[in-house]
Amino acid sequence: MNKSATTKGAPPAQLIDERIAALESWRGQTLGRLREVITTAAPGIVEEWKWNVPVWSHDGIICTGETYKSAVKLTFAQGASLRDPSRLFNSSLEGNTRRAIDFREGDPIDAKALTALIREAVSLNAAAAPRPAARKGPVVTTRAAAKKKPA
């Protein structure tokens, strides 16, 4: 039985901790380091657990952290809309929406470039987040406007 199945209903941070510990290899170390960069990149980033993988959000999903035999993959929900001057994206490049970064054993993590990418994703999500609706109510007119009658 997989360890996370025994902690159903556990807080997302605990499930992510358990995933990192269960990997016991370079993949766990890499996911842990990526988590550190992501969660410190911008205030208000929330850790979630969806689809049995770590998810980081801020006004919408920023990215997911998946682990495979040969890679740790960060998939950015709106990656195709993000500027990537450091050319971090190296996977899922053909899609219209998502982009991903595959980290393989021994790959360095460019924390500065990743932080910039996370911050851009946060900004993009914030710009697209629904704003509170304008207050609805009766139209108020001033006394002067009410006295004027159209000719």
DSSP file (Angstrom, degrees, kcal/mol; ACC not computed):
  #  RESIDUE AA STRUCTURE BP1 BP2  ACC     N-H-->O    O-->H-N    N-H-->O    O-->H-N    TCO  KAPPA ALPHA  PHI   PSI    X-CA   Y-CA   Z-CA
    1    1 A M              0   0    0      0, 0.0     2,-0.2     0, 0.0     5,-0.0   0.000 360.0 360.0 360.0 137.3    0.0    0.0    0.0
    2    2 A N    >>  -     0   0    0      1,-0.1     3,-1.1     2,-0.0     4,-0.6  -0.487 360.0-124.1 -76.0 145.3    1.4    3.4   -0.9
    3    3 A K  G >4 S+     0   0    0      1,-0.3     3,-1.2     2,-0.2     4,-0.4   0.837 107.0  56.9 -59.8 -39.1    2.1    5.6    2.1
    4    4 A S  G >4 S+     0   0    0      1,-0.3     3,-1.0     2,-0.2    -1,-0.3   0.760  96.1  65.8 -68.0 -22.7   -0.1    8.5    1.0
    5    5 A A  G X4 S+     0   0    0     -3,-1.1     3,-0.7     1,-0.2    -1,-0.3   0.795  98.0  54.6 -67.1 -25.8   -3.1    6.3    0.9
    6    6 A T  G << S+     0   0    0     -3,-1.2    -1,-0.2    -4,-0.6    -2,-0.2   0.580 105.5  53.6 -82.3  -9.5   -2.8    5.8    4.7
    7    7 A T  G X  S+     0   0    0     -3,-1.0     3,-2.6    -4,-0.4    -1,-0.2  -0.054  72.5 160.7-115.4  31.1   -2.9    9.6    5.3
    8    8 A K  T <  S+     0   0    0     -3,-0.7    -3,-0.1     1,-0.3    -4,-0.0  -0.291  72.1  23.3 -54.9 133.0   -6.1   10.4    3.4
    9    9 A G  T 3  S+     0   0    0      1,-0.3    -1,-0.3     3,-0.0    -2,-0.0   0.416  92.1 139.1  87.3  -0.7   -7.4   13.7    4.6
   10   10 A A    <   -     0   0    0     -3,-2.6    -1,-0.3    -6,-0.2    -3,-0.1  -0.362  65.5 -87.6 -71.2 155.6   -3.9   14.8    5.8
   11   11 A P    >>  -     0   0    0      0, 0.0     4,-1.9     0, 0.0     3,-0.6  -0.330  36.8-117.2 -61.5 146.2   -2.8   18.4    5.1
   12   12 A P  H 3> S+     0   0    0      0, 0.0     4,-2.5     0, 0.0     5,-0.2   0.870 113.7  57.5 -53.6 -40.7   -1.1   18.9    1.7
   13   13 A A  H 3> S+     0   0    0      1,-0.2     4,-2.5    34,-0.2     5,-0.1   0.892 107.0  48.9 -60.0 -38.5    2.2   19.9    3.3
   14   14 A Q  H <> S+     0   0    0     -3,-0.6     4,-2.5     2,-0.2    -1,-0.2   0.910 110.4  50.1 -66.5 -42.2    2.3   16.6    5.1
   15   15 A L  H  X S+     0   0    0     -4,-1.9     4,-2.2     2,-0.2    -2,-0.2   0.882 111.8  48.3 -63.9 -37.9    1.5   14.6    1.9
   16   16 A I  H  X S+     0   0    0     -4,-2.5     4,-2.6     2,-0.2    -2,-0.2   0.919 110.3  51.7 -68.1 -43.2    4.3   16.5    0.1
   17   17 A D  H  X S+     0   0    0     -4,-2.5     4,-2.5    -5,-0.2    -2,-0.2   0.930 111.2  48.4 -55.5 -45.7    6.7   15.8    3.0
   18   18 A E  H  X S+     0   0    0     -4,-2.5     4,-2.5     2,-0.2    -1,-0.2   0.883 109.7  51.6 -64.7 -39.7    5.8   12.1    2.8
   19   19 A R  H  X S+     0   0    0     -4,-2.2     4,-1.3     2,-0.2    -1,-0.2   0.940 111.3  47.4 -62.1 -47.1    6.3   12.0   -1.0
   20   20 A I  H  X S+     0   0    0     -4,-2.6     4,-0.8     1,-0.2     3,-0.5   0.929 114.8  46.2 -60.7 -46.2    9.7   13.6   -0.7
   21   21 A A  H >< S+     0   0    0     -4,-2.5     3,-0.6     1,-0.2    -1,-0.2   0.873 108.9  55.7 -65.3 -37.5   10.7   11.1    2.1
   22   22 A A  H 3< S+     0   0    0     -4,-2.5    -1,-0.2     1,-0.2    -2,-0.2   0.761  97.3  63.9 -68.5 -24.6    9.4    8.1    0.2
   23   23 A L  H 3< S-     0   0    0     -4,-1.3    -1,-0.2    -3,-0.5     4,-0.2   0.829  74.3-176.0 -71.9 -31.1   11.5    8.8   -2.9
   24   24 A E    <<  +     0   0    0     -4,-0.8     2,-0.3    -3,-0.6    -3,-0.1   0.780  52.5  72.6  42.3  41.5   14.8    8.3   -0.9
   25   25 A S  S >> S-     0   0    0     -5,-0.3     4,-1.9     1,-0.0     3,-0.5  -0.872 108.6 -63.4-158.8-171.1   16.9    9.2   -3.9
   26   26 A W  H 3> S+     0   0    0     -2,-0.3     4,-2.7     1,-0.2     5,-0.2   0.808 127.9  62.6 -56.8 -29.5   18.1   12.2   -6.0
   27   27 A R  H 3> S+     0   0    0     -4,-0.2     4,-2.7     2,-0.2    -1,-0.2   0.909 103.4  46.6 -66.1 -40.9   14.4   12.6   -7.0
   28   28 A G  H <> S+     0   0    0     -3,-0.5     4,-2.4     2,-0.2    -2,-0.2   0.914 113.7  48.4 -64.8 -43.1   13.4   13.3   -3.4
   29   29 A Q  H  X S+     0   0    0     -4,-1.9     4,-2.2     2,-0.2    -2,-0.2   0.908 113.6  47.5 -62.4 -42.3   16.2   15.7   -2.9
   30   30 A T  H  X S+     0   0    0     -4,-2.7     4,-2.7     2,-0.2     5,-0.2   0.937 112.3  47.9 -66.4 -46.9   15.3   17.5   -6.2
   31   31 A L  H  X S+     0   0    0     -4,-2.7     4,-2.5     1,-0.2    -1,-0.2   0.897 112.1  51.4 -61.4 -39.4   11.6   17.7   -5.4
   32   32 A G  H  X S+     0   0    0     -4,-2.4     4,-1.9    -5,-0.2    -1,-0.2   0.907 111.6  46.0 -63.4 -42.1   12.5   19.1   -2.0
   33   33 A R  H  X S+     0   0    0     -4,-2.2     4,-2.1     2,-0.2    -2,-0.2   0.902 112.5  50.1 -67.7 -41.2   14.8   21.7   -3.4
   34   34 A L  H  X S+     0   0    0     -4,-2.7     4,-2.8     1,-0.2    -2,-0.2   0.915 108.8  53.1 -62.8 -42.1   12.2   22.7   -6.1
   35   35 A R  H  X S+     0   0    0     -4,-2.5     4,-2.9    -5,-0.2     5,-0.2   0.916 107.8  51.5 -57.4 -44.5    9.5   23.0   -3.4
   36   36 A E  H  X S+     0   0    0     -4,-1.9     4,-1.2     1,-0.2    -1,-0.2   0.918 111.9  45.5 -60.5 -45.4   11.8   25.3   -1.4
   37   37 A V  H  X S+     0   0    0     -4,-2.1     4,-0.7     2,-0.2     3,-0.2   0.929 115.2  47.6 -64.5 -45.1   12.4   27.6   -4.4
   38   38 A I  H >X S+     0   0    0     -4,-2.8     3,-1.0     1,-0.2     4,-0.6   0.944 111.8  47.5 -62.7 -50.0    8.7   27.6   -5.3
   39   39 A T  H 3< S+     0   0    0     -4,-2.9     6,-0.3     1,-0.3    -1,-0.2   0.701 116.6  43.7 -71.4 -18.2    7.3   28.3   -1.8
   40   40 A T  H 3< S+     0   0    0     -4,-1.2    -1,-0.3    -5,-0.2    -2,-0.2   0.467  91.9  85.2-101.0  -2.2    9.8   31.2   -1.2
   41   41 A A  H << S+     0   0    0     -3,-1.0    -2,-0.2    -4,-0.7    -1,-0.1   0.842 105.1   0.3 -68.8 -34.2    9.4   32.8   -4.7
   42   42 A A  S >< S-     0   0    0     -4,-0.6     3,-1.0    -3,-0.1    -1,-0.2  -0.990  79.7-102.5-155.2 144.2    6.4   34.9   -3.8
   43   43 A P  T 3  S+     0   0    0      0, 0.0    -3,-0.1     0, 0.0    -4,-0.0  -0.392 101.3  32.9 -66.6 146.6    4.2   35.4   -0.7
   44   44 A G  T 3  S+     0   0    0      1,-0.3     2,-0.3    -5,-0.1    13,-0.1   0.500  73.0 149.9  89.6   4.5    0.9   33.7   -0.7
   45   45 A I    <   -     0   0    0     -3,-1.0     2,-0.4    -6,-0.3    -1,-0.3  -0.562  33.1-151.5 -71.8 133.3    1.8   30.5   -2.6
   46   46 A V  E     -A   57   0A   0     11,-3.1    11,-2.7    -2,-0.3     2,-0.4  -0.878   5.9-138.0-111.5 136.0   -0.3   27.7   -1.4
   47   47 A E  E     +A   56   0A   0     -2,-0.4     2,-0.3     9,-0.2     9,-0.2  -0.788  29.7 173.6 -90.9 134.6    0.6   24.0   -1.4
   48   48 A E  E     -A   55   0A   0      7,-3.3     7,-2.4    -2,-0.4     2,-0.4  -0.845  28.8-135.5-132.1 169.2   -2.1   21.6   -2.5
   49   49 A W  E     +A   54   0A   0     -2,-0.3     2,-0.3     5,-0.2     3,-0.0  -0.933  38.2 152.0-130.9 107.2   -2.4   17.9   -3.2
   50   50 A K  E >   +A   53   0A   0      3,-1.9     3,-2.0    -2,-0.4    -2,-0.1  -0.975  63.2   9.4-135.8 147.9   -4.3   17.0   -6.3
   51   51 A W  T 3  S-     0   0    0     -2,-0.3    -1,-0.1     1,-0.3    -2,-0.0   0.767 126.7 -67.3  56.6  26.4   -4.1   14.1   -8.7
   52   52 A N  T 3  S+     0   0    0      1,-0.2    -1,-0.3    -3,-0.0   -48,-0.1   0.770 117.3  96.1  64.4  28.7   -1.8   12.4   -6.2
   53   53 A V  E <  S-A   50   0A   0     -3,-2.0    -3,-1.9    13,-0.1    -1,-0.2  -0.970  83.8 -92.0-140.1 156.1    0.9   15.0   -6.8
   54   54 A P  E     -A   49   0A   0      0, 0.0    11,-2.3     0, 0.0     2,-0.4  -0.444  41.6-168.8 -66.0 142.0    2.1   18.2   -5.2
   55   55 A V  E     -AB  48  64A   0     -7,-2.4    -7,-3.3     9,-0.2     2,-0.5  -0.999   9.8-156.4-134.1 135.2    0.5   21.3   -6.6
   56   56 A W  E     +AB  47  63A   0      7,-2.9     6,-3.1    -2,-0.4     7,-1.6  -0.959  21.1 178.7-115.6 131.3    1.5   24.9   -5.9
   57   57 A S  E     +AB  46  61A   0    -11,-2.7   -11,-3.1    -2,-0.5     4,-0.2  -0.885  26.2 170.4-132.6 157.6   -1.1   27.7   -6.4
   58   58 A H  S    S-     0   0    0      2,-3.0    67,-0.1    -2,-0.3   -13,-0.1  -0.637  92.5 -20.8-163.8 103.9   -1.6   31.4   -6.2
   59   59 A D  S    S-     0   0    0     -2,-0.2     2,-0.2    66,-0.1    69,-0.1   0.831 143.8  -9.7  58.4  33.3   -4.9   32.7   -7.7
   60   60 A G  S    S-     0   0    0     69,-0.1    -2,-3.0    68,-0.0     2,-0.2  -0.601 111.5 -41.1 128.2 169.3   -4.9   29.4   -9.7
   61   61 A I  E     +B   57   0A   0     -4,-0.2    -4,-0.3    -2,-0.2    17,-0.2  -0.429  42.6 179.3 -69.3 132.3   -2.5   26.6  -10.3
   62   62 A I  E     -     0   0A   0     -6,-3.1    15,-1.4     1,-0.4    16,-0.4   0.863  63.4 -34.4 -90.3 -59.5    1.1   27.7  -10.8
   63   63 A C  E     -BC  56  76A   0     -7,-1.6    -7,-2.9    13,-0.2    -1,-0.4  -0.986  47.1-129.2-159.4 164.4    2.7   24.2  -11.3
   64   64 A T  E     -BC  55  75A   0     11,-1.8    11,-1.7    -2,-0.3     2,-0.6  -0.841  17.6-138.5-115.0 156.6    2.6   20.6  -10.3
   65   65 A G  E     + C   0  74A   0    -11,-2.3     2,-0.3    -2,-0.3     9,-0.2  -0.882  26.9 176.6-120.4  99.6    5.5   18.4   -9.2
   66   66 A E  E     - C   0  73A   0      7,-2.8     7,-3.0    -2,-0.6     2,-0.4  -0.742  16.2-148.0-102.8 149.7    5.5   15.0  -10.7
   67   67 A T  E     + C   0  72A   0     -2,-0.3     2,-0.3     5,-0.2     5,-0.2  -0.967  18.1 173.5-121.3 134.5    8.2   12.3  -10.2
   68   68 A Y        -     0   0    0      3,-3.3     3,-0.4    -2,-0.4   -41,-0.0  -0.771  48.3 -94.4-126.6 171.9    9.2    9.7  -12.8
   69   69 A K  S    S+     0   0    0     -2,-0.3   -42,-0.1     1,-0.2     3,-0.1   0.882 123.5  22.7 -56.6 -41.3   11.9    7.1  -12.8
   70   70 A S  S    S+     0   0    0      1,-0.1    35,-0.4    34,-0.1     2,-0.3   0.374 126.2  29.8-112.1   4.9   14.3    9.4  -14.8
   71   71 A A        -     0   0    0     -3,-0.4    -3,-3.3    33,-0.2     2,-0.5  -0.998  55.1-136.9-159.8 154.0   13.0   12.9  -14.0
   72   72 A V  E     -CD  67 103A   0     31,-2.4    31,-2.9    -2,-0.3     2,-0.5  -0.986  37.0-156.5-108.3 125.1   11.3   15.2  -11.7
   73   73 A K  E     -CD  66 102A   0     -7,-3.0    -7,-2.8    -2,-0.5     2,-0.6  -0.904  16.8-163.7-114.7 125.4    8.9   17.3  -13.8
   74   74 A L  E     -CD  65 101A   0     27,-2.4    27,-2.3    -2,-0.5     2,-0.6  -0.937  14.7-164.8-100.2 116.6    7.5   20.7  -13.0
   75   75 A T  E     -CD  64 100A   0    -11,-1.7   -11,-1.8    -2,-0.6     2,-0.5  -0.912   7.8-148.8-106.4 119.7    4.5   21.3  -15.2
   76   76 A F  E >   -CD  63  99A   0     23,-3.2     3,-1.6    -2,-0.6    23,-1.4  -0.768   6.6-145.9 -91.2 123.2    3.3   24.9  -15.4
   77   77 A A  T 3  S+     0   0    0    -15,-1.4     3,-0.2    -2,-0.5    -1,-0.1   0.849 100.8  23.1 -57.3 -39.3   -0.5   25.2  -16.0
   78   78 A Q  T >  S+     0   0    0    -16,-0.4     3,-1.9   -17,-0.2     4,-0.3  -0.110  83.3 134.8-117.5  33.4   -0.1   28.4  -18.1
   79   79 A G  G X   +     0   0    0     -3,-1.6     3,-1.5     1,-0.3    19,-0.2   0.796  64.1  62.4 -56.1 -34.8    3.5   27.8  -19.2
   80   80 A A  G 3  S+     0   0    0     17,-3.4    -1,-0.3     1,-0.3    18,-0.1   0.721 103.5  51.9 -66.8 -18.9    2.9   28.7  -22.8
   81   81 A S  G <  S+     0   0    0     -3,-1.9     2,-0.3    16,-0.4    -1,-0.3   0.444  93.9  93.5 -94.4  -0.8    1.9   32.2  -21.7
   82   82 A L  S <  S-     0   0    0     -3,-1.5     2,-0.3    -4,-0.3    35,-0.1  -0.716  76.4-123.3 -97.2 142.3    5.0   32.8  -19.7
   83   83 A R        -     0   0    0     -2,-0.3     3,-0.1    34,-0.1    37,-0.1  -0.632  24.9-172.0 -74.7 139.7    8.2   34.5  -20.9
   84   84 A D    >   +     0   0    0     -2,-0.3     3,-1.9     1,-0.1     5,-0.1  -0.549  17.5 162.3-134.1  67.2   11.2   32.1  -20.4
   85   85 A P  T 3  S+     0   0    0      0, 0.0    -1,-0.1     0, 0.0    28,-0.0   0.775  79.2  53.7 -62.8 -25.0   14.3   34.1  -21.1
   86   86 A S  T 3  S-     0   0    0     27,-0.1    27,-0.1    -3,-0.1    28,-0.1   0.466 107.2-128.5 -86.7  -1.3   16.5   31.5  -19.3
   87   87 A R    <   +     0   0    0     -3,-1.9    -3,-0.0     1,-0.1    -4,-0.0   0.918  53.8 152.2  54.5  50.0   15.0   28.8  -21.4
   88   88 A L        +     0   0    0     25,-0.1    14,-0.2    13,-0.0     2,-0.2   0.865  42.9  92.9 -74.7 -36.9   14.1   26.6  -18.5
   89   89 A F        +     0   0    0      1,-0.2    12,-0.2    12,-0.1     3,-0.1  -0.393  38.9 152.6 -63.0 125.9   11.2   24.9  -20.3
   90   90 A N        +     0   0    0     10,-1.8     2,-0.3    -2,-0.2    11,-0.2   0.228  54.4  51.8-137.6  12.0   12.5   21.7  -21.9
   91   91 A S  B    S+E  100   0A   0      9,-1.7     9,-2.4     1,-0.1    -1,-0.1  -0.986  98.6  22.8-150.2 155.2    9.4   19.5  -22.1
   92   92 A S  S >  S+     0   0    0     -2,-0.3     3,-0.7     7,-0.2    -1,-0.1   0.869  70.4 149.0  56.5  39.8    5.8   19.6  -23.3
   93   93 A L  T 3   +     0   0    0      1,-0.2    -1,-0.1     6,-0.1     6,-0.0   0.631  56.9  65.1 -79.6 -14.1    6.8   22.4  -25.7
   94   94 A E  T 3  S+     0   0    0      2,-0.0    -1,-0.2     0, 0.0     5,-0.1   0.627  80.9 100.0 -85.8 -12.6    4.3   21.5  -28.3
   95   95 A G  S <  S-     0   0    0     -3,-0.7     0, 0.0     3,-0.3     0, 0.0  -0.250  70.2-135.2 -75.0 161.7    1.1   22.3  -26.2
   96   96 A N  S    S+     0   0    0    -15,-0.0    -1,-0.1     3,-0.0     3,-0.1   0.596  97.4  16.2 -88.8 -13.3   -0.9   25.4  -26.4
   97   97 A T  S    S+     0   0    0      1,-0.2   -17,-3.4   -17,-0.1   -16,-0.4   0.710 111.5  56.6-124.7 -60.2   -1.2   25.9  -22.7
   98   98 A R        -     0   0    0    -19,-0.2     2,-0.3   -20,-0.2    -3,-0.3  -0.424  48.4-177.8 -86.5 155.3    1.2   23.9  -20.5
   99   99 A R  E     -D   76   0A   0    -23,-1.4   -23,-3.2    -2,-0.1     2,-0.3  -0.964  11.1-159.1-141.3 155.0    5.0   23.8  -20.5
  100  100 A A  E     -DE  75  91A   0     -9,-2.4   -10,-1.8    -2,-0.3    -9,-1.7  -0.921  15.6-143.7-137.0 161.2    7.2   21.7  -18.3
  101  101 A I  E     -D   74   0A   0    -27,-2.3   -27,-2.4    -2,-0.3     2,-0.6  -0.992  16.8-155.4-123.1 120.9   10.8   21.5  -16.9
  102  102 A D  E     -D   73   0A   0     -2,-0.5     2,-0.6   -14,-0.2   -29,-0.2  -0.867   5.2-162.4 -96.2 124.6   12.3   18.0  -16.6
  103  103 A F  E     -D   72   0A   0    -31,-2.9   -31,-2.4    -2,-0.6     2,-0.2  -0.940  10.7-167.9-105.7 120.7   15.1   17.8  -14.0
  104  104 A R    >   -     0   0    0     -2,-0.6     3,-2.7   -33,-0.2   -33,-0.2  -0.637  41.4 -66.1-104.1 164.8   17.2   14.7  -14.4
  105  105 A E  T 3  S+     0   0    0    -35,-0.4    -1,-0.1     1,-0.3   -78,-0.0  -0.222 124.0  12.8 -52.3 127.9   19.8   13.3  -12.0
  106  106 A G  T 3  S+     0   0    0      1,-0.3    -1,-0.3    -3,-0.1    -3,-0.0   0.259  89.6 139.0  88.9 -12.9   22.6   15.7  -11.6
  107  107 A D    <   -     0   0    0     -3,-2.7    -1,-0.3     1,-0.1     2,-0.1  -0.428  53.2-123.4 -64.9 135.8   20.9   18.6  -13.3
  108  108 A P        -     0   0    0      0, 0.0     2,-0.6     0, 0.0    -4,-0.1  -0.456  15.1-131.2 -74.9 154.8   21.5   21.9  -11.6
  109  109 A I        -     0   0    0     -2,-0.1     2,-1.5    -6,-0.1     3,-0.1  -0.944   8.8-148.8-107.3 115.9   18.5   24.0  -10.4
  110  110 A D     >  -     0   0    0     -2,-0.6     4,-2.7     1,-0.2     5,-0.2  -0.665  18.4-177.0 -83.6  88.3   18.8   27.6  -11.5
  111  111 A A  H  > S+     0   0    0     -2,-1.5     4,-2.5     1,-0.2    -1,-0.2   0.848  77.3  53.1 -59.3 -37.8   17.0   29.1   -8.4
  112  112 A K  H  > S+     0   0    0      2,-0.2     4,-2.0     1,-0.2    -1,-0.2   0.942 113.5  41.6 -65.1 -47.6   17.1   32.6   -9.7
  113  113 A A  H  > S+     0   0    0      2,-0.2     4,-2.1     1,-0.2    -2,-0.2   0.889 115.8  50.2 -67.8 -39.3   15.6   31.8  -13.1
  114  114 A L  H  X S+     0   0    0     -4,-2.7     4,-2.6     2,-0.2    -2,-0.2   0.904 108.8  52.3 -66.5 -40.4   13.0   29.5  -11.6
  115  115 A T  H  X S+     0   0    0     -4,-2.5     4,-2.6    -5,-0.2    -2,-0.2   0.919 109.3  49.8 -59.9 -43.9   12.0   32.1   -9.0
  116  116 A A  H  X S+     0   0    0     -4,-2.0     4,-2.1     1,-0.2    -1,-0.2   0.903 111.3  49.0 -61.6 -41.4   11.5   34.6  -11.9
  117  117 A L  H  X S+     0   0    0     -4,-2.1     4,-2.1     2,-0.2    -2,-0.2   0.906 111.3  49.3 -65.5 -42.2    9.3   32.1  -13.7
  118  118 A I  H  X S+     0   0    0     -4,-2.6     4,-2.4     1,-0.2    -2,-0.2   0.927 110.8  50.4 -62.1 -45.4    7.3   31.4  -10.6
  119  119 A R  H  X S+     0   0    0     -4,-2.6     4,-2.3     1,-0.2    -1,-0.2   0.878 109.3  50.7 -62.7 -37.6    6.8   35.1  -10.0
  120  120 A E  H  X S+     0   0    0     -4,-2.1     4,-2.6     2,-0.2    -1,-0.2   0.910 109.6  50.5 -66.6 -39.9    5.6   35.6  -13.6
  121  121 A A  H  X S+     0   0    0     -4,-2.1     4,-2.5     2,-0.2    -2,-0.2   0.892 109.6  51.1 -63.4 -39.6    3.1   32.7  -13.2
  122  122 A V  H  X S+     0   0    0     -4,-2.4     4,-2.6     2,-0.2    -2,-0.2   0.927 111.4  47.9 -62.0 -45.1    1.8   34.3  -10.0
  123  123 A S  H  X S+     0   0    0     -4,-2.3     4,-2.3     2,-0.2    -2,-0.2   0.904 111.2  50.3 -62.9 -42.4    1.4   37.7  -11.8
  124  124 A L  H  X S+     0   0    0     -4,-2.6     4,-1.4     2,-0.2    -1,-0.2   0.926 112.5  46.6 -62.1 -45.0   -0.4   36.0  -14.8
  125  125 A N  H  X S+     0   0    0     -4,-2.5     4,-1.1     1,-0.2    -2,-0.2   0.913 111.4  51.5 -63.2 -42.3   -2.8   34.2  -12.4
  126  126 A A  H  < S+     0   0    0     -4,-2.6     3,-0.3     1,-0.2    -1,-0.2   0.887 108.1  52.0 -63.1 -38.7   -3.4   37.4  -10.5
  127  127 A A  H  < S+     0   0    0     -4,-2.3    -1,-0.2     1,-0.2    -2,-0.2   0.820 115.1  42.1 -66.7 -30.3   -4.2   39.3  -13.7
  128  128 A A  H  < S+     0   0    0     -4,-1.4    -1,-0.2    -3,-0.2    -2,-0.2   0.561  88.6 113.5 -92.9  -9.6   -6.7   36.6  -14.7
  129  129 A A  S  < S-     0   0    0     -4,-1.1     2,-0.1    -3,-0.3   -69,-0.1  -0.355  77.7-103.9 -65.9 140.0   -8.3   36.1  -11.2
  130  130 A P        -     0   0    0      0, 0.0    -1,-0.1     0, 0.0    -2,-0.1  -0.384  34.6-141.3 -63.9 139.3  -11.9   37.2  -11.0
  131  131 A R        -     0   0    0      1,-0.1     3,-0.1    -2,-0.1    -3,-0.0  -0.661  33.1 -83.4 -96.5 155.9  -12.4   40.5   -9.2
  132  132 A P        -     0   0    0      0, 0.0    -1,-0.1     0, 0.0     3,-0.1  -0.335  55.9-104.0 -57.8 139.6  -15.2   41.2   -6.8
  133  133 A A        -     0   0    0      1,-0.1     3,-0.1    -3,-0.1     2,-0.0  -0.292  40.6 -95.1 -65.0 149.5  -18.3   42.3   -8.7
  134  134 A A        -     0   0    0      1,-0.1     2,-0.1    -3,-0.1    -1,-0.1  -0.350  53.2 -90.8 -61.8 145.4  -19.2   45.9   -8.7
  135  135 A R        -     0   0    0     -3,-0.1     2,-0.4     1,-0.1    -1,-0.1  -0.387  42.7-147.0 -62.9 128.5  -21.7   46.7   -6.1
  136  136 A K        +     0   0    0     -2,-0.1    -1,-0.1    -3,-0.1     3,-0.0  -0.777  42.6 107.4 -98.2 143.1  -25.2   46.4   -7.4
  137  137 A G        -     0   0    0     -2,-0.4     3,-0.0     3,-0.0     2,-0.0  -0.973  68.4 -34.7 173.3-173.6  -27.9   48.7   -6.1
  138  138 A P        -     0   0    0      0, 0.0     2,-0.5     0, 0.0     0, 0.0  -0.325  62.2-108.9 -67.6 148.9  -30.1   51.6   -7.0
  139  139 A V        -     0   0    0      1,-0.0     2,-0.5    -3,-0.0    -3,-0.0  -0.661  33.9-149.3 -77.1 127.6  -28.6   54.3   -9.2
  140  140 A V        -     0   0    0     -2,-0.5     2,-0.3    -3,-0.0    -1,-0.0  -0.866  14.7-172.9-103.7 128.7  -28.1   57.4   -7.2
  141  141 A T        -     0   0    0     -2,-0.5     2,-0.1     2,-0.0    -2,-0.0  -0.859  25.3-112.2-116.7 155.9  -28.4   60.8   -8.8
  142  142 A T     >  -     0   0    0     -2,-0.3     4,-2.0     1,-0.1     5,-0.1  -0.450  28.4-113.7 -80.7 160.3  -27.6   64.2   -7.4
  143  143 A R  H  > S+     0   0    0      1,-0.2     4,-1.5     2,-0.2    -1,-0.1   0.874 117.4  54.6 -61.3 -37.6  -30.4   66.7   -6.8
  144  144 A A  H  > S+     0   0    0      1,-0.2     4,-1.1     2,-0.2    -1,-0.2   0.907 108.8  47.5 -64.5 -40.8  -28.9   68.9   -9.5
  145  145 A A  H  4 S+     0   0    0      1,-0.2    -1,-0.2     2,-0.2    -2,-0.2   0.861 109.2  54.4 -68.9 -34.0  -29.0   66.2  -12.1
  146  146 A A  H  < S+     0   0    0     -4,-2.0    -1,-0.2     1,-0.2    -2,-0.2   0.817 104.6  54.4 -69.8 -29.5  -32.6   65.3  -11.1
  147  147 A K  H  < S+     0   0    0     -4,-1.5     2,-0.3    -3,-0.2    -1,-0.2   0.788  89.5  88.9 -74.7 -28.1  -33.8   68.9  -11.7
  148  148 A K     <  -     0   0    0     -4,-1.1    -4,-0.0    -3,-0.2     0, 0.0  -0.555  63.2-165.3 -74.4 129.1  -32.4   69.0  -15.2
  149  149 A K        -     0   0    0     -2,-0.3    -2,-0.1     2,-0.0    -3,-0.0  -0.922  26.0-105.9-114.7 141.4  -35.0   67.8  -17.7
  150  150 A P              0   0    0      0, 0.0    -1,-0.0     0, 0.0     0, 0.0  -0.329 360.0 360.0 -62.4 146.2  -34.2   66.9  -21.3
  151  151 A A              0   0    0      0, 0.0    -2,-0.0     0, 0.0     0, 0.0   0.441 360.0 360.0 -81.6 360.0  -35.3   69.4  -23.8
